[in-house]
Every structure is written in structure tokens, then in C-alpha cells.
Amino acid sequence: MGLTLARLATNLYAKDTRFVYELIQNAEDNDYSIANTASEAPSLCFSVCQDRIVIDSNEDGFSEANIRAICSIGESTKACIQGYIGEKGIGFKSVFKVAHKVHVQSGSYSFAFEYRRDGNDDGLGMVTPLNEEEGDVPEGIRTRITLYLLDNCDRETLFKEFQDLPDTLLLFLKKLRRLSVHLEPATGAVVETVYSSTSTGDRVKISKTIGSE
């Protein structure tokens, strides 16, 4: 019968994987055929603020099948939608480790999920999409996911996860070629870090830019 909603919620919070790596792996699993055809580097951008995380990507975008997949649990999914759903639906729903609401805007689709672990919906909010007004997104961004952080989310630990990404991370990814992290801490200056990789023959060059350096 697959996972029940209650078991899904329990398994979700039992996972130990670092949250930021789950987000990157989800993006790595997506398709970037439009970007590749247009000679765009497959890219992922995190904007981390005190109340939300905005995730922008130039991946191909959500299809109807993708949306059906993230609204289900306990079902097998094809490889083409693993980036959205993950095994048994837990991959995408890991966003609820830190957020109470997630807004997905991709192509003509704009919808949201709302769920709180201490609520009384037994996980129903994780699989019940709500209509959400579209917002403006930068040119070239085909999918924007906004996570509205829980009040009790450990922001210090969350920011540190993004700060501690290894410089060589892109070497271990097959699709993503550009990763940017924009951090707005409660105190101190805004930090913008961009990782990029280019390849020539059997050589790969990794660049890291912090601010303008």
C-alpha cells in the first residue's frame, strides 16, 4: 500500500542528510535540455534570508506528470522526475524540515503546499496543492521554489550549511555547472558566493567568486 501520510511525516524528520545537499541533489537530477540548447550553464541559485529561502533554476520546468508525482506518496516514479519527488515522495517533501510553506512557480504553474509537523492534518498538507498567485521571476529562470521558514528553524545552523559548501562540489555533479549562494544573515554583511565550472577536453576548471573577488 506504500507509505501512509503519518509514516511519511515520521520518516521525513528521521533523515540525517544535510538539507542543502538534498536541495542540490534534487536540482542535479532535473533536466536542462533547454539551457543546454541555448548554451546556458545549468544553474542553481539560493537566496537565503531570515524568513525564507528562494531557489531559482534554469531547469526545463514542471510538467503535469511532475506535479502529479509530488502530490502522491508510496508510488514508483520514472527517472525523469526523481529530482522533484525522490524515492517514495520524501525527496521533495524534505523541504518541510525547515519550512511550513513551499511555493512552486514553474512555467504556467503556480501552487503551494503548507504543512507543520505539530499540526493536526497528519501530513495531508504535504500532498494537497493550493493555488498561489504568480510572482515576478528573473529572465532565464524556469523554476522558482520559495520556502517560508518555520519560526523555530535553527537559522544559524542553516546558514552555516550554505557557508560550508566545499569549493570542489561541482566536480562531483554531472549536470550543474553554476551554483550561487546569496546569504543575508541577521547581523553582518550580505555575502554572495558563486561557484562555476568549465571543461576543455579532459580538464575541468573550478572558479569561486566571493563578492567581486
C-alpha positions in Angstrom: 0.0 0.0 0.0 3.0 2.3 0.2 3.7 4.9 2.8 0.8 6.4 4.8 0.9 10.2 5.3 1.7 9.7 9.0 4.6 7.4 8.2 5.8 9.8 5.5 5.9 12.7 8.1 7.8 10.4 10.6 10.3 9.2 8.0 10.9 12.8 6.8 12.2 14.0 10.1 14.2 10.9 10.7 16.5 11.5 7.8 20.0 12.8 8.7 21.1 14.1 5.3 22.2 17.7 5.3 19.3 19.8 4.0 21.3 21.8 1.5 22.8 18.7 -0.2 19.3 17.3 -0.6 18.3 20.5 -2.4 21.4 20.4 -4.7 20.8 16.7 -5.5 17.2 17.4 -6.4 18.4 20.1 -8.8 21.1 17.8 -10.2 18.5 15.2 -11.0 16.5 17.6 -13.1 16.6 18.1 -16.9 18.4 21.0 -18.5 17.8 20.4 -22.2 16.5 23.9 -22.8 19.5 25.5 -21.1 22.0 23.3 -23.0 20.4 24.0 -26.4 20.6 27.8 -25.6 24.3 27.3 -24.5 23.3 28.3 -20.9 25.2 26.8 -18.0 22.8 24.6 -16.0 22.4 26.7 -12.9 21.1 26.8 -9.3 20.8 29.9 -7.1 20.0 30.0 -3.4 18.9 33.3 -1.8 18.8 32.7 2.0 17.1 35.3 4.2 15.8 35.2 7.7 12.2 34.3 6.8 12.7 32.4 3.5 14.9 30.6 1.0 14.4 31.3 -2.7 15.7 28.6 -5.0 16.0 29.6 -8.7 16.9 27.2 -11.5 17.0 27.2 -15.3 16.0 23.6 -15.5 13.3 22.6 -18.0 10.4 23.2 -15.7 7.5 21.3 -14.1 5.2 19.1 -16.3 1.8 17.8 -15.3 3.4 14.4 -14.5 5.8 16.1 -12.1 3.0 17.8 -10.3 1.1 14.6 -10.0 4.2 12.9 -8.7 4.8 15.4 -5.8 1.1 15.1 -4.9 1.4 11.4 -4.3 3.1 9.1 -1.8 4.3 5.5 -1.9 4.4 5.3 -5.7 7.3 4.5 -8.0 8.4 7.3 -10.3 10.3 7.5 -13.5 13.9 8.7 -13.6 12.9 11.9 -15.3 11.0 13.1 -12.2 13.3 11.9 -9.5 14.6 15.4 -8.9 11.2 16.6 -7.9 9.9 13.6 -5.9 12.8 11.5 -4.7 12.2 7.9 -3.6 8.6 7.4 -2.3 8.0 11.2 -2.4 10.3 12.0 0.5 12.9 13.9 -1.6 10.8 16.9 -2.4 9.0 16.9 0.9 12.2 17.2 2.8 11.7 21.0 2.4 9.3 20.7 5.4 12.3 20.0 7.7 12.8 23.8 7.7 9.7 25.3 6.1 6.0 25.4 6.9 5.1 26.5 3.3 6.6 26.0 -0.1 5.6 27.9 -3.2 6.4 26.4 -6.6 6.3 28.6 -9.7 7.3 26.9 -12.9 6.1 27.8 -16.4 2.3 28.3 -16.3 2.1 26.5 -12.9 1.9 28.3 -9.5 0.9 26.4 -6.4 1.9 25.9 -2.8 1.9 23.3 0.0 1.5 24.1 3.7 2.4 21.7 6.5 3.5 21.9 10.1 4.8 18.9 12.0 2.9 19.9 15.1 -0.3 20.4 13.2 -3.3 18.1 13.0 -3.5 17.3 9.3 -1.4 14.1 9.5 0.7 15.2 6.6 -2.2 16.0 4.2 -0.8 19.5 3.6 2.3 18.0 2.0 0.3 16.4 -0.8 -2.5 18.9 -1.2 -1.6 21.8 -3.6 -3.1 25.2 -3.1 -3.5 27.9 -5.7 -0.8 30.6 -5.3 -0.5 34.0 -7.1 2.4 34.2 -9.5 5.3 36.4 -8.8 7.9 38.0 -11.0 11.0 35.9 -11.7 14.3 36.9 -13.4 14.7 36.2 -17.1 16.0 32.7 -17.8 14.6 31.3 -14.5 12.2 28.5 -15.4 11.5 27.3 -11.9 11.4 29.2 -8.6 10.7 27.5 -5.3 10.2 29.6 -2.2 10.5 28.1 1.2 8.9 30.0 4.1 10.9 29.1 7.1 9.5 27.8 10.4 9.7 30.1 13.3 11.7 27.5 15.3 14.1 26.8 12.4 17.7 26.9 13.5 18.8 29.7 11.2 22.4 29.7 12.5 22.9 26.0 11.5 21.0 26.5 8.3 23.2 29.5 7.2 26.3 27.5 8.2 25.3 24.6 5.9 25.3 27.0 2.9 28.6 28.7 4.0 30.4 25.3 4.4 29.8 24.1 0.8 33.1 22.7 -0.4 34.8 24.5 -3.2 35.1 21.3 -5.2 31.4 20.4 -5.1 30.8 20.9 -8.8 33.4 18.3 -9.6 31.1 15.7 -8.3 28.0 16.9 -10.2 27.3 15.8 -13.8 24.8 18.4 -14.8 25.0 21.6 -12.8 27.8 24.0 -13.9 27.0 27.1 -11.8 25.9 27.4 -8.2 25.3 30.7 -6.5 24.6 31.4 -2.8 23.3 34.7 -1.6 23.2 35.0 2.2 21.5 37.7 4.2 22.4 37.0 7.9 20.6 38.7 10.8 23.8 40.6 11.5 26.8 41.4 9.3 27.2 42.0 5.6 25.4 40.2 2.8 27.6 37.5 1.3 27.4 36.4 -2.4 29.4 33.3 -3.4 29.4 31.9 -7.0 30.9 28.5 -7.9 31.3 27.7 -11.6 32.9 25.0 -13.7 34.1 24.8 -17.3 35.7 22.0 -19.1 38.1 21.7 -22.0 38.9 18.2 -23.2 39.8 16.2 -20.1 40.4 19.3 -17.9 37.9 20.9 -15.6 38.3 24.4 -14.2 36.5 25.4 -11.0 36.1 29.1 -10.0 34.8 30.5 -6.8 33.9 34.2 -6.6 33.1 35.9 -3.3 31.6 39.3 -3.9 33.7 40.8 -6.6 36.9 38.8 -5.9 
